[in-house]
C-alpha cells in the first residue's frame, strides 16, 4: 500500500449501473446469463471507470462496492419463486464479474474473486456482523495496488450453537461502511442518481428539500421512495450506515454519479455538489 495515499471507498449504485427498477427479471440463472446485458448500463460503468476513477489513482487507494440492482433486489423480492436462495448470490456474483471486465478495459487494476464475496467471507452470529475474511482480502489487494471489488449479497446467519439458521441481505452500503472503519479509510462515497439526500423523492415531489450536510449523530427524517425497487432500506438506511462510519471519523458523501466529474471530485476530496455526512 502507498502509505501517503489515503484509502477511499466507492459504491457504484445500482441506480446508475443497472436498470434497477426493471419490472421483470429472469428467475432462472441460465436466463440471467443470457439476458444480463439488457439490465447493465455498460456506458455508464465505462465512463465512471475511465473518466472518474482512473484519473484519481495516483492520489488514492481505492476499494469498490457494487449495488446489485435487479440482479439482487428483484430476486430477493421474488425469492419464493426461485428454486434456491443461493441463486441470488450467483446472480449478483455474475453481475460483479461482468462489471469487473468492463472496468478492466478502461485501464483500472480491478479484481473480483467470488470466494471472497460476502456470502463466503461474511456472516452474522448472534446479530453481530463478521467481515474479517473480507477485510483481509481487501487490505491485501490494496497492498498490491489493485482495486478490490465486492457487492451486496446474501450472507449466512449463525445461531447460538454456530449452526446456519437462515440467510440475510447484506447491502453494499453497510459493507462499505464496515470496511471503511476497519481499514481506517479517509472517506467513502455512494454514487447514486440524485445530487444527494432529499427530504422526499425529488422526482415525484417538487417541494423536496436538498440536505447538503448531515452530522454523525443527527436524526435525519426522510421518506422512503416508493418507486424504488430496493430491499435494503433505501436512502434512510444508507444514511444510517454512513453515519456509523462518520462516528468513526470517516467523512461520507452521497453524489450524483450521472453528472460528469462528481465522483472524481468526491474521491479526491474536492468540493462538489453532494450531501456530506460529517463526523
URRA-V174144 format. One record per residue. N is the residue number from 0. SS is DSSP state (h for helix, s for strand, l for the rest). PHI is phi in degrees with one decimal (none if undefined). PSI is psi in radians with two decimals (999 if undefined). Layout:
# URRA-V174144
n = <N N>
ss = <SS SS>
phi = <PHI PHI>
psi = <PSI PSI>
This chain:
# URRA-V174144
n = <0 1 2 3 4 5 6 7 8 9 10 11 12 13 14 15 16 17 18 19 20 21 22 23 24 25 26 27 28 29 30 31 32 33 34 35 36 37 38 39 40 41 42 43 44 45 46 47 48 49 50 51 52 53 54 55 56 57 58 59 60 61 62 63 64 65 66 67 68 69 70 71 72 73 74 75 76 77 78 79 80 81 82 83 84 85 86 87 88 89 90 91 92 93 94 95 96 97 98 99 100 101 102 103 104 105 106 107 108 109 110 111 112 113 114 115 116 117 118 119 120 121 122 123 124 125 126 127 128 129 130 131 132 133 134 135 136 137 138 139 140 141 142 143 144 145 146 147 148 149 150 151 152 153 154 155 156 157 158 159 160 161 162 163 164 165 166 167 168 169 170 171 172 173 174 175 176 177 178 179 180 181 182 183 184 185 186 187 188 189 190 191 192 193 194 195 196 197 198 199 200 201 202 203 204 205 206 207 208 209 210 211 212 213 214 215 216 217 218 219 220 221 222 223 224 225 226 227 228 229 230 231 232 233 234 235 236 237 238 239 240 241 242 243 244 245 246 247 248 249 250 251 252 253 254 255 256 257 258 259 260 261 262 263 264 265 266 267 268 269 270 271 272 273 274 275 276 277 278>
ss = <l l l l l s s s s s s s l h h h h s l l l l l l l l l l h h h h h h h h h h l s l h h h h h h h h h h h h h h h l l l s s s s s s s l l h h h l h h h h h l h h h l l l l h h h h h h h h h h h h h h h h h h h l l l l l s s l l h h h l h h h h l s s s l l s s s l h h h h h h h h h h h h l l l s s s s s l s s s s s s l l l l l s s s s s s s l h h h h h h h h h h h h l l l s s s s s s l l l l s s l l l l l l l l l l l s s l s s s l l l l l l l l l l l l l l l l l l h h h h h h h h h h h h h h l l l s s s s s s l l l l l h h h h h h h l l l l l l s s s s l>
phi = <none -80.5 -63.2 -78.2 -97.6 -69.9 -84.6 -131.7 -109.0 -124.9 -112.7 -90.7 -71.0 -60.6 -69.9 -110.9 -104.8 -140.0 -83.5 -59.3 -95.9 -56.6 -82.9 -140.9 -158.4 -59.4 -109.7 -135.4 -66.8 -58.5 -70.8 -59.2 -63.3 -70.2 -110.9 -51.5 -72.3 -68.2 -115.0 -111.5 -88.6 -60.4 -64.5 -62.6 -64.3 -62.5 -63.8 -60.9 -64.0 -78.0 -101.6 -105.8 -86.1 -53.5 -68.1 -97.4 -68.1 -76.0 -122.5 -138.3 -98.9 -116.7 -126.0 -130.9 -110.4 -116.6 -70.5 -82.9 55.5 -66.1 -62.1 -119.1 -60.9 -62.8 -68.7 -63.8 -65.7 -118.9 -63.9 -70.4 -98.3 -103.9 -76.6 -149.4 -61.4 -66.6 -64.2 -62.1 -63.2 -59.0 -66.5 -70.2 -66.8 -62.9 -59.3 -61.8 -64.7 -66.3 -62.6 -58.2 -65.7 -62.0 -68.8 -59.5 -71.5 -89.4 99.7 -81.7 -83.8 -86.1 -145.7 -129.6 -127.7 -58.8 -66.2 -108.6 -73.1 -54.2 -61.6 -102.1 -111.1 -137.1 -165.0 -100.4 -136.8 53.0 68.7 -103.6 -83.2 -111.0 -128.1 -58.1 -65.1 -65.0 -57.9 -62.6 -66.8 -60.9 -61.3 -63.3 -70.1 -62.6 -59.7 -88.3 64.0 -113.9 -106.7 -74.4 -116.1 -132.4 -151.3 -61.5 -160.4 -95.7 -133.4 -72.9 -113.7 -105.9 -85.6 -61.6 -91.2 84.6 -92.6 -65.4 -109.7 -171.4 -114.0 -125.8 -78.2 -114.1 -74.5 -63.1 -64.3 -63.8 -64.7 -59.8 -64.2 -64.3 -62.8 -59.9 -63.7 -67.7 -88.4 57.1 -68.0 -77.5 -156.9 -130.9 -133.2 -110.2 -93.3 -124.5 -102.7 -126.5 -68.9 160.5 -94.0 -126.5 -70.7 -154.3 -69.6 -67.6 -77.0 -112.8 -125.1 -64.5 -93.0 -59.9 -100.3 -73.2 -114.8 -77.2 -134.4 -129.4 -96.3 -58.1 -109.4 -67.9 -95.1 -100.6 -102.6 -134.3 -90.0 -69.7 -101.3 -62.7 -77.6 -86.5 -90.1 -137.5 -112.2 -117.7 96.2 56.0 -61.8 -57.1 -70.2 -56.9 -62.0 -62.4 -63.9 -72.0 -65.6 -61.9 -64.9 -62.5 -64.9 -92.0 92.9 -105.6 -69.5 -127.2 -130.1 -115.2 -128.2 -87.3 -75.3 -89.9 -97.7 -56.6 95.4 -66.2 -64.1 -57.9 -64.2 -63.7 -59.5 -89.5 77.5 -88.2 -66.7 -156.9 -69.0 -171.1 -93.5 -108.1 -104.8 -101.5 -59.8>
psi = <2.45 1.89 -0.51 -0.21 2.24 2.67 2.30 2.42 2.36 2.32 2.10 1.97 2.64 -0.42 -0.37 -0.27 -0.26 2.98 1.29 -0.65 0.49 2.37 -0.23 2.70 2.53 2.52 0.24 2.59 -0.61 -0.77 -0.58 -0.80 -0.68 -0.60 0.11 -0.78 -0.15 -0.35 0.05 2.25 1.42 -0.71 -0.66 -0.79 -0.75 -0.77 -0.76 -0.74 -0.87 -0.70 -0.38 -0.85 -0.85 -0.74 -0.17 -0.17 -0.34 -0.16 -0.19 2.67 2.17 2.47 2.63 2.22 2.57 2.23 2.47 -0.28 -2.59 -0.35 -0.37 -0.93 -0.79 -0.75 -0.64 -0.74 -0.43 0.56 -0.39 -0.22 -0.09 2.71 -0.50 2.31 -0.45 -0.24 -0.48 -0.80 -0.79 -0.65 -0.88 -0.56 -0.73 -0.75 -0.80 -0.68 -0.69 -0.77 -0.70 -0.75 -0.69 -0.77 -0.61 -0.66 -0.21 -0.03 0.09 2.45 1.03 2.67 2.35 2.27 2.06 -0.60 -0.23 0.30 2.77 -0.60 -0.50 -0.38 -0.03 2.77 2.78 2.39 2.06 0.76 0.17 2.27 2.23 2.17 0.29 -0.74 -0.73 -0.72 -0.80 -0.70 -0.80 -0.81 -0.73 -0.70 -0.65 -0.70 -0.52 0.16 0.62 2.88 1.79 2.45 2.34 -3.14 2.86 2.62 3.06 2.52 2.67 2.59 2.28 2.49 -3.03 -0.41 0.00 0.18 2.59 2.22 -0.61 3.12 2.54 2.72 2.32 2.00 2.69 -0.54 -0.84 -0.72 -0.74 -0.83 -0.74 -0.80 -0.69 -0.73 -0.82 -0.61 -0.04 0.87 2.73 -0.78 2.85 2.62 2.35 2.06 2.07 -2.95 0.33 2.83 -0.26 -2.47 2.38 2.79 -0.38 3.11 1.94 -0.33 -0.35 -0.40 1.77 -0.28 0.08 2.38 2.31 2.41 1.76 -0.53 2.36 2.44 2.77 -0.57 0.21 2.56 1.91 2.15 1.82 2.68 2.64 2.69 1.83 -0.35 -0.21 2.38 1.49 2.29 0.24 0.35 -0.03 -2.71 -0.71 -0.71 -0.67 -0.80 -0.74 -0.72 -0.74 -0.53 -0.59 -0.75 -0.70 -0.63 -0.36 0.14 0.23 2.11 2.41 2.48 2.52 2.05 2.85 1.85 -0.08 -0.20 2.15 2.29 -0.33 -0.83 -0.78 -0.83 -0.71 -0.74 -0.63 -0.04 0.33 2.74 2.32 2.91 2.12 2.86 2.21 2.24 1.95 2.60 999>
